[in-house]
């Protein structure tokens, strides 16, 4: 456990902008990540009750920021927060979890493995003493630190009364950029995002919109996964849009079982996903280049 007091070289200057800066802050992991604050850090926050759409968008945003060299800050809660942390780590990027408990106390307990992964490959911080459990008022205090560390806060999915909207409000008070992903007007988990947009938040309609908050026109091209012959055929078959498993099997002359096995491999690579309607669709891949073998093997 590392303790950073105000005035210490690695204490983030951005936290000094708060009315009551935390002193000290406790950290597990790579405290050098705090040197990015706030110029190269983005907060991605949202509801614990995330939809598959919200989880997909959070992962794509976090992955793109990681590849662009922008660290992802969030609160390690279930749902959007956890998805954003995991996607940043999986892309080899930086992520910072700000806790409303002691930095050594995973919260929720079900995110213990994620807590360990962030401490090992990123940074966990808290203003609460080690061993502190969650209590009244701890999460709004956590939220102000998330807002202060980052240049911009992006809300992916959030009800009107939520910690994510609270984080966005605190970011606005600090003069930070606030952005939101739109959602259906009749779904409560999107109400907070839609109201933020109504009141002037930046509109996030694509990954490029999010990256533009940092002056990035598009994510850098990274060497993507190399696809074998059969995976490449399924990938090409989805070029014109989503398809049912049965439709894929028919078009490619495969059994449904064979088609789903190939789809499963593509899902593990993060290249396709299943929709709520049971269809198979491509993920947006502005961040990767695919190599497809013309023979029955990868190259």
Secondary structure, DSSP 4 states (H G I P E B T S, - for coil): -EEE-TTSTTS-GGGGGSTT--SSEEEEE-GGGGGGTEEEEEEEE--SS--HHHHHHHHHHHHHHHHTT-EEEE---TTHHHHHHHHHHHTT--EEEE-SS-TTS-SSGGGHHHHHHHHHHSEEEESSPTTPPP-TTHHHHHHHHHHHHEEEEEE-S--SSSHHHHHHHHHHHTT-EEEEE---TT-GGGHHHHHHHHTTPEEE-SHHHHHHTTT-SSPPPEEEEEE-HHHHHHHHHTTTS-B-HHHHHHHHT--HHHHHHHHHHHHHTTSEEE-TTS-EEEPP-TTEEEEE-SSSS--
